[in-house]
Amino acid sequence: MPTPPLRERVLQAVAASRDREAALAAACDDRPPAAAGTWTAKDHLAHLASWRDHATAVLRASRSGTPGPPHEDTDKANARHYAAHSDRTAAAIVEEALATYAELEGELAAGPEAVLLQPRPGRPDLATWTVVVANGHQHLAEHLSQLDLERGDEAAAEAAQLWAFAIDQALAAPEPPAASNVYNLACFYARIPRPAAAIPLLREAFGSDPALRAWAAKDSDLDPIRELDELRDLITGPPAPPAVDPLAGFRAAVAASRAADPMTTFANLSRETGIPVDDLVHHALHRWAAAGAEALMALDPMALRDLVEARRRQDWVKVAGIIDWLEAGNGSTG
């Protein structure tokens, strides 16, 4: 089955959002919030309608080639929207919310589909059509989930998020949903918190868009699972393994050698040969140093290598000399 054109898919998303928002509109009344600092259904509906108006204004600007709405800090805009509707009746808010859907759908139908693919006014890094989904079903799902979680209904909150994600999948078809959509779903699971669901989605999102790692490092939505090793590894990578010390074996051998006193061997050898201990020590150091650092760090004694080499040449005088030297060093009386 061929994928519908983009405008048709966006209009379908708007229609789905309007249908699902009907339950929120039905819950609106003029009662005050149950607790200070919380929002009523009317407050949520008015907020959503205000941002839908913003999406329509951006579409209109893109179609007409004029500047979009002036940039405004989101928190300040939300406070302004709240102040503008707080004294209005629920019936007026419900009527206005429905009107914003009609205006948005009218603007979507007004221009050629190419307008939707133009750089978005105020956000040229995005296509114009993204303003519709960001202020449409995605925004609605965020608020429905918030209300559901306030009521303690985690299953309903999850259903709202999965509903929005399914629309994102349909909009992106035949391509997979955008990494940002996958990331947003992961953030929901992080907030509840359900790390077993969040971590695989974050891994998928970062795989598609590694730049999301920088945002995730400071995103408060992930704070409930911030201490998990899996999240840390996804954002910054696992801690670097300790550096391998190529001289670890030699260092260990040097440390172990401190347990024995080599001067006993030199004293015995001095008595047997009549050579002063200092000269014998110097001679031993000279032979080791002459062989180079590689021989110095070798674990097998040089005397053993000399013995093997003398036997290979059948130099029995040399063999006897080495054995006598070893025997004298060990203090053997034979």
C-alpha positions in Angstrom: 0.0 0.0 0.0 1.6 3.3 -1.1 2.4 5.9 1.6 -0.1 8.8 1.6 1.4 12.3 0.8 2.9 14.2 3.7 0.1 16.7 3.9 -2.5 14.0 4.2 -0.5 12.2 6.9 -0.2 15.5 8.9 -4.0 16.2 8.5 -4.6 12.6 9.8 -2.4 13.4 12.8 -4.4 16.6 13.5 -7.7 14.7 13.2 -6.5 12.0 15.6 -5.4 14.7 18.1 -8.8 16.5 17.9 -10.6 13.2 18.5 -8.5 12.2 21.5 -8.7 15.7 23.0 -12.5 15.4 23.1 -12.2 13.5 26.4 -10.2 16.3 27.9 -12.7 18.9 26.7 -15.5 16.8 28.3 -13.7 17.0 31.7 -13.5 20.8 31.6 -15.5 22.8 34.2 -15.2 26.0 36.1 -14.1 24.5 39.4 -10.7 25.8 40.8 -7.6 23.5 40.9 -7.7 20.8 43.6 -4.4 22.0 44.9 -2.3 25.2 44.6 0.1 25.1 41.7 -1.8 22.4 39.8 -3.8 22.8 36.6 -7.4 21.9 35.9 -8.6 20.2 32.7 -9.6 23.7 31.5 -6.1 25.0 32.0 -4.5 22.1 30.0 -7.0 22.6 27.2 -6.4 26.4 27.0 -2.7 25.8 27.0 -2.8 23.3 24.2 -5.1 25.6 22.1 -2.7 28.5 22.6 0.2 26.6 21.2 -1.9 25.2 18.4 -2.5 28.8 17.4 1.2 29.3 17.4 1.6 26.4 14.9 -1.0 27.9 12.6 0.9 31.2 12.7 4.1 29.5 11.8 2.5 27.7 8.9 1.0 30.9 7.6 4.3 32.7 7.8 6.0 29.9 5.8 3.3 29.9 3.2 3.4 33.7 2.8 7.2 34.1 3.1 6.9 36.4 6.0 8.7 36.2 9.4 7.2 33.9 11.9 5.9 34.8 15.4 8.6 36.6 17.4 10.7 34.3 19.6 9.6 34.2 23.2 10.9 32.3 26.2 8.7 29.2 26.6 8.1 29.7 30.4 7.1 33.4 29.8 4.8 32.4 26.9 3.1 29.8 29.1 2.6 32.3 31.9 1.1 34.7 29.4 -1.2 32.1 28.0 -2.3 31.1 31.5 -3.0 34.7 32.5 -5.0 35.3 29.4 -7.5 32.4 29.9 -7.6 31.9 33.7 -10.8 34.0 34.2 -12.6 32.6 31.1 -15.3 30.0 31.3 -14.8 26.3 30.5 -17.4 26.6 27.8 -15.5 29.4 26.1 -12.2 27.5 26.3 -13.8 24.4 24.8 -15.3 26.4 21.9 -12.0 28.1 21.2 -10.0 24.8 21.3 -12.2 23.4 18.6 -11.8 26.6 16.5 -8.0 26.3 16.6 -8.3 22.9 15.1 -10.4 24.3 12.2 -7.9 27.1 11.7 -4.9 24.8 11.7 -6.6 22.4 9.2 -7.5 25.3 7.0 -4.0 26.6 6.9 -2.6 23.1 6.1 -4.9 22.9 3.1 -4.3 26.5 1.9 -0.9 26.2 0.4 1.0 23.6 -1.7 2.5 20.6 0.0 6.0 22.0 -0.7 5.4 24.6 2.0 5.5 21.9 4.6 9.0 21.0 3.5 10.4 24.5 3.6 12.6 25.6 6.5 10.5 26.4 9.5 10.4 30.1 10.3 12.3 30.7 13.5 13.8 27.2 13.3 15.4 26.8 9.9 17.0 23.5 11.0 13.6 21.9 10.9 10.9 21.5 8.2 7.8 23.6 8.6 5.5 20.6 9.1 7.2 19.7 12.4 5.6 22.7 14.1 2.2 21.0 13.6 3.2 17.7 15.3 5.2 19.3 18.1 2.2 21.4 19.0 -0.3 18.7 18.1 -0.5 15.1 19.1 2.9 15.1 20.8 2.0 18.1 23.0 -1.4 16.6 23.8 0.1 13.2 24.8 2.5 15.1 27.2 -0.4 16.8 29.0 -2.7 13.7 29.0 0.2 11.7 30.6 0.8 14.4 33.2 -2.9 14.3 34.2 -2.9 10.5 34.3 0.2 10.4 36.4 -1.3 12.9 38.8 -4.3 10.6 39.2 -1.9 7.6 39.7 -2.9 5.9 36.5 0.4 4.9 35.0 -1.1 2.6 32.5 -3.3 5.4 31.0 -0.2 7.7 30.9 1.8 5.0 29.0 -1.2 4.5 26.6 -1.2 8.2 25.7 2.6 8.2 25.0 2.3 5.0 22.9 -0.6 6.6 21.0 1.5 9.6 20.0 4.5 7.4 19.1 2.3 5.3 16.8 1.3 8.6 15.0 5.0 9.5 14.7 5.6 6.1 13.1 2.8 6.7 10.6 4.1 10.2 9.8 7.7 8.9 9.2 6.7 5.9 7.1 8.3 4.2 5.3 11.3 5.4 7.3 11.6 4.7 11.0 10.5 7.4 13.4 12.9 10.2 14.1 15.4 9.7 16.8 13.9 12.6 18.7 10.5 10.7 18.9 12.2 7.6 20.2 14.1 9.7 22.7 10.9 11.4 23.9 9.3 8.0 24.6 12.4 6.9 26.4 12.2 10.1 28.6 8.6 9.2 29.6 9.8 5.8 30.8 12.7 7.4 32.6 10.3 9.7 34.5 8.0 7.0 35.8 10.7 5.4 36.2 10.9 2.3 34.2 14.6 1.9 33.1 14.1 -1.5 31.5 12.0 0.2 28.9 13.9 3.5 28.8 17.4 2.2 28.2 16.8 0.2 25.0 14.9 3.2 23.5 17.8 5.5 24.4 20.3 3.1 22.8 18.2 3.2 19.6 17.9 7.0 19.7 21.6 7.6 20.3 22.4 5.1 17.5 20.3 7.1 15.0 21.4 10.6 16.3 24.6 10.6 18.5 24.1 14.3 19.0 21.3 13.5 21.4 23.9 12.3 24.0 24.9 15.9 24.7 21.2 16.8 25.4 20.7 13.7 27.5 23.7 14.6 29.7 21.7 17.6 31.1 18.1 16.5 30.5 16.2 16.5 33.8 13.7 13.9 32.4 16.5 11.3 32.8 17.3 12.3 36.4 15.3 9.4 37.9 17.6 6.9 36.2 20.7 9.1 36.1 22.8 7.0 38.5 22.4 3.8 36.4 25.6 2.5 34.9 23.7 1.6 31.7 22.7 5.2 31.2 26.2 6.5 32.0 27.7 4.1 29.5 25.2 5.2 26.8 25.9 8.9 27.3 29.6 9.0 28.0 30.8 5.4 27.3 32.1 3.0 29.8 35.1 4.0 32.0 38.4 3.6 30.3 40.1 0.3 31.2 43.2 0.7 33.4 46.4 1.2 31.3 48.3 -1.9 30.7 51.8 -1.7 32.1 54.2 -3.6 29.8 56.8 -3.8 32.6 54.4 -5.2 35.2 56.1 -8.6 35.2 59.6 -7.0 35.5 58.4 -4.7 38.3 56.9 -7.6 40.2 60.2 -9.6 39.8 62.2 -6.6 41.1 59.9 -6.3 44.1 60.1 -10.0 44.8 63.8 -9.9 44.7 63.8 -7.6 47.7 62.9 -10.6 49.8 66.4 -12.2 49.3 69.8 -10.8 50.1 72.1 -11.2 47.1 75.1 -10.2 49.1 75.3 -13.6 50.7 76.0 -15.1 47.3 78.7 -12.5 46.5 80.3 -13.1 49.9 80.4 -16.9 49.3 81.8 -16.3 45.8 84.4 -13.9 47.2 85.7 -16.5 49.7 85.9 -19.1 47.0 87.7 -16.9 44.4 89.6 -14.4 46.6 88.0 -11.6 44.5 86.7 -8.7 46.5 82.9 -8.5 46.8 82.8 -5.0 45.2 84.6 -6.3 42.2 82.3 -9.3 41.9 79.2 -7.0 42.2 80.6 -4.7 39.5 81.4 -7.7 37.2 77.8 -9.1 37.6 76.3 -5.7 36.9 78.6 -5.3 33.9 77.5 -8.6 32.4 73.8 -7.9 32.8 74.1 -4.3 31.5 76.3 -5.4 28.5 73.4 -7.7 27.5 71.1 -4.7 27.2 67.8 -3.7 28.8 66.0 -6.6 27.3 68.2 -9.1 29.0 68.0 -7.2 32.2 64.3 -7.5 32.2 64.2 -11.2 31.2 63.0 -13.6 33.9 65.4 -16.5 33.0 68.9 -16.2 34.4 71.7 -15.4 32.0 73.8 -18.1 33.5 71.2 -20.6 32.4 71.3 -19.3 28.8 75.1 -19.4 28.8 75.0 -23.0 30.1 72.6 -24.1 27.4 74.6 -22.3 24.7 77.9 -23.9 25.9 76.3 -27.4 25.9 74.9 -26.8 22.3 78.5 -26.0 21.2 79.8 -29.0 23.3 82.1 -26.6 25.0 82.5 -28.7 28.1 85.2 -26.5 29.6 82.7 -23.6 29.5 80.0 -25.8 30.9 82.3 -26.8 33.8 83.3 -23.2 34.5 79.6 -22.1 34.7 78.7 -24.9 37.0 81.7 -24.1 39.2 80.7 -20.5 39.3 77.1 -21.3 40.3 78.3 -23.8 42.9 80.6 -21.2 44.4 77.8 -18.6 44.4 75.5 -21.0 46.3 78.1 -21.6 48.9 78.4 -25.3 48.1 81.4 -27.1 49.5 81.0 -30.0 47.0 
